[in-house]
């Protein structure tokens, strides 16, 4: 036998209880099938011997006295398997001991419940801050469940999305898009909900937060160039969704464009946002209009700042959306810009990537870093330094 078994009849004679468990069948060496209904810890000894051995017996659902010891249990006694074995009941706990254990279990359960509540409150504060970053609103307490599995940082399968959409729309949410961002769902709706949405819609699904975004969602174009620059071919296409690397222009005179490449959005400490452009592309300086893709196209901004001896200018954008994601090749991941690196974070030999409407996607290596001290005619002015990098493309 793979396990030791004892019948309910034997335990009844010994006035012992067992721990109920899942009913499972087990077969002995004679192919007799027994139905296991639980287990009990006993000790056993061989006939004529005083020494006993601990053993877990599985209980079979029959009243006929039956005790079968698994063969490997005999190896512990260093004796042959022959002879008769006898089970010995383990001393039952007194009512007082049971009461003490029950109080300990209740205390432990109370501590766990308190810890879970504190953790949930802390997560709620953290989630509120994260939702604010996503522009989402949330409900405080209402819970719901779905049959599909949902775990933090594990992307749910399609069935989970379908089930949650069904639950939300059964509650009148009119949600057509769901997003999973690793730690929560975002339910998206183009219009404002009814006034009572906070008391109808759930805050959690399977203990995972749900945030609600009630506004028009603009879907950005796929970040792939419509026209790939090559040779004399430039990407002068008109893009509704602007991003780093599109063609921009200024009107040098009535007959000519000055074409250059758009940069990234930079945010000042005071909160203002500007588009970085090449100063050499806007000879008129502050006030020059920024067009896309040429002066025959639309005005997207106006030059607001220029920076001395550098080739950097900043433009205030008109009321348009500008992505922080670059164009990408069909087989490459999109690369969103996050921050400007300090030169101390660069290493000579690092790869450098460019993407322009004139040359397309280029890459090279960082060759050197230079710091230039700019002269000033005013003796009391602070010295200005310009940092530049040189790359081999």
N, C-alpha and C positions, 0 to 999 in steps of 0.2 A: 504493500500500500504506500502511496506517496505521502499520506497524512495519517495521523492517529485519529481513530473515531471511537465514540461512545454513544450508546443509545439514550434516548430520553428516559427509557424505563430504568436504566441504571442510576441516572441522576435523581430520579424520583425516589428510588429506594434510599439513596444517600442523602436525600433532602437538600440537594444543591440546585442553585439556579445557574443559567447560562446566559451569555450575551447573544441576543438574536442577531442574525445577519441575513444577507441575501441568499435565497435558496439556490443552491448549485448542486448538480449531480457529480458523484465521484464513483469510479469503478475499481473493484479490488482485483486480485490476481485471478480470480475465478470468473471474471466478467460480471460479477453481481453489482448492480448499480444502487447506490445509496443516495438519498436526498439530504444534503447538509442544510441545516436550518440555523446554525449558530456555532459558538465555540465557548470553551471553558478551560481554565488553567487548573490542572490537577498534578498530583505526583503519583508515581507508580513504583511497585517493588515486585520482585520475583518471589515465587513461593519458597518459603524457608529462609528468606533473606530479610534483614532489617533495613538495609540501606535503600533509600528511595530516590527517584529522579524526577525533576520537573519536566512537564510536557504540556503542550497545548493540544487538547483533544477537540475535534470537530464533532458536533452533535448531529446524529441522524434521527430522522423523524419516525421512530418506531418504539413501541413499548417493550418489546422482547429484549431481555438483557443481552447486551452485546458490547464487547470491548475488543478493539483491534489496534495493536500498536504498530506503527510504521517500522519497517525493518531497520532503518538507520538508527533508530532510537536505542536498539540493543547494543550498538557499537559503543555508546557512552558508558555502558555498564561493564564493558570488557568481558562479557559472558556470552555463552551461546544463546541462540534464539529459542531454545527449547524450554519447556515448563509452562506453568500457568502464571499470568501476571494479574496483579490486583491494583485497581485505582484507589488512591487515597484522597479524600476531599480536602481542599484548602480551607483553612479557617475563615468563616464568613465574618465580614465586618459588622460591628455592633451598630445599633441605631444611632448612638452618639457619634461614632466615627463617621457614619454616613452623613449626619447632619453637619459635621465640621467640613467634610469634603464638599457638600452642597453649598455651604456658605462661601468657601474658597472659590468654587466655580462661579457663583453669582458675583462675588467681588471682582474676579478677573473679567467677567463679561461686562460689568459696569465700567471698569477701567478702559476696556477696549472701546466701548460705545462712546465714552468721553473723549478718548484720543481720536476716534474717527470723526466726531463732531468738530473738534478743534482743527483737525486736518482739513475738513470740508470748509470750515469758515476761512481758514488761511488760503485755501485754493480759490474760494469765491472772491477774496480781495485781489489775488493775483490775476484771476480770470477777468475781473472787471477792468483791470489796467490793460490786459492784452486785447480785450474786446474793443476798448477805446481806440487802440492803434488800428484795428481792423474797421473802425467805423460802424461797429455792430452794437445792438442793444440786447439785453438778456432779461430773463425772468429769474426770480429768486429761488423758488423751492419746488415747483411742480415736477414730478418724475413720470416717465413712461418707459415701457420696455418693448423690445422687438425680439423675435426668435433668433435672428442672426447674431453672430458674435461681433462685439465691438470692444476693442481694447486701445488704450492710449498708445500712440506712435506705431500702430500696426494698421495699415490701410485696409478698410473694410472691403468686402467683396460687393459686387453689383447688387446682390439680393438684399444686403443691409441698406443700401441707398433706396431701393424700391420700397422696402418695408417702412422706412422712416418717412419717405414722401407720402405713403398711404396714410400713416398715422396723422401726420400734420394736416393733410388735406381733408381727412375725415373730421378734423376739428375746425374746418373752415379757414385754414391758413392761406390757401391758394398759392402754395409754394411750387415753383416749377424747376428750381435749380438748387442743388445742395453741393457744398464744397467741404472737403475734409482737409484740415490743415495740421494734422498730427495729434493735436490734443483736444480738438473739438470739431463739431460740425458748424458750418455757416449756412443758414437757410436764406435764400435770396428771393426778394420780391420787388418788382418795379415800382409798385404804388404803396401808399401808406395803408396800414391795416385798420380794422375797426377799433373803436375806442377800448373795447374790453379784451384785446388780444393777450394782455399780460395775465389774465386770470383763466384764459382758455388754453394757451399753448405751453408746452412743457419746457422746463429748464434743463432737464437731463434725459438722456436715453441710455439705458443700461449703465447708469452712473457716469456717462460722458456728457459734458456740457454742450448746449446748443445756443448759438448766437443768431440773431436775426438782423438782416440788413434790408431796410425798406427804402430803396432808391433805384433809379434807373442804372443798370449795369452796362457799361460800354465795353464791348468786346474789341480788343486791339487786333490789328492785322497781324498775321503771322510774320515774324521777323526774318523774312527772306526777300532779298532784292528782286524787283521785277525785271531789272536789266543788269546783267553782270558786267562791270567795267572790264574792258580788255582792249589794249591797243588804243585806237582813237575813239572807241566807244565809251561814253560816260553815262552814268546813271542819272539822267535828268528827269526821271519820272516824278509825277506829283503824288505825294503820299498824304493821305488824310491823317493817319496816325504818325506824328513826327517822332523821331528818335535820333540818337547820336549817329552821325555818318550820312545824313541826308545833305543834298546840295543846297547851299544858300547863296544869296547874291546881294550886291549893292549896286546902285545906279551911279557909276562913275561919271558918265555923261549921257546924253540923250541917245547915243548910238552904241554904247558898249556896256556889257555887264562885267563886274568883277566877281568871279565865282570862287567859293571856298567851301569848307566842310563844317557842318554844325558840330558842336561839342556836347558837353553834358550840362545838366542843371546843377548849379551850385547854390547852396543856401547860406545866407549870412547869419551871424549870431543873432541878429535882430529879427530874423524870420523871413526877410525878403529873399525871393528866388530869382536867379538870373541864368540865362543861357550863355555859355562860354563860346566865343567865336574868335577867329583870327583877326587881329587888329589890321594886318596888311590888306584884308579884304574889304575894309570899311575906311577908305581914305578920308572921308568927311569927319571922322571921329564921332564925338558925342552928338546924338541926334540923327545919325544915319539910319535909314530904314533898312530892315532885314527882310529880304524876300525869299520865298521858296517856290520852285527851284531856281527861278530866274526873275529878273525884274518884270517879266510878263506874267508872273504868277501872283500869289497872294502875299500880303504883308503879314509877317508872323511876329515882328517885334521891332524895337528901336534901341540903338546903342546907347547905353546909359553911363558906362565907365570905360576908361582905357587906362592901361598901366605902363606909364613911362617908357623905359627902354625895352620892355618885353614885347612880345607879339600877342598879348592877351587883351581881349576886350570882353565886356559883359553887356548883354542885351536884355532889356525888359521884354518879356513875352506878352503878346496880345492874349485874349481870352481863348487859349487853346490848350489841349492836353499834350504833354511831352513825356514819352516813355524814358525810363532809365535803362532799358534793355537795348543792346546793339542788334544789328542785323546778324544773322547766322547762316552758315551753310546748311543745306538740307540734312546732312548727317551729323551736324554739330549741335551741342547744347546752346541755349540762349544764355548770354552772359550779362546779368544786371550789374550796373555800377553801384557800389556801396559807399566808397569814400575815396578821398585823395590820399595816396600814400606819401609819407615823408620819405625823403631820399635816404634817410638812415635805415629804412626798411628794405632798400634795394641792395642787390649784390651784383657786382660786375659779372656779366655773363647771363643774367636773367633774360628770359624771353620777353620781347616787347611786341605788342600786336597793334596794328592800325587797320582801319576800315574806312575808306574814302570813296566818294562817288566817281573819282578819277582813276584810282589804281585798284580799287577793290580791297580784298582782305590781304594784308601783308603781315609778315612777321620778321623779326630780327632779334639782335642781342644787344644788351646794354654794354656800351664800350667805356664810357667815362661820365663822371659827374663834375660839373663846374659851378663855382660860386663867383659871381662878378660883383665888385664894389662899384657902385655908380657915383660919379662925381657930382657935387652940388655947389652951386654958386652962393648959397646961403650958409654962412659959418655956423649958425645956431640950429640948423636942421639936423635931425637924426640921419645917420648914414643909412643908405638903402642898399640892400644886397639882393641879387637875383640869382636864383638857383636854376641851372639848366642841365639836361641830360643829353648825351649823344649816343645814338644807337646805329648799328650797322644793319640796314634793311636788305 
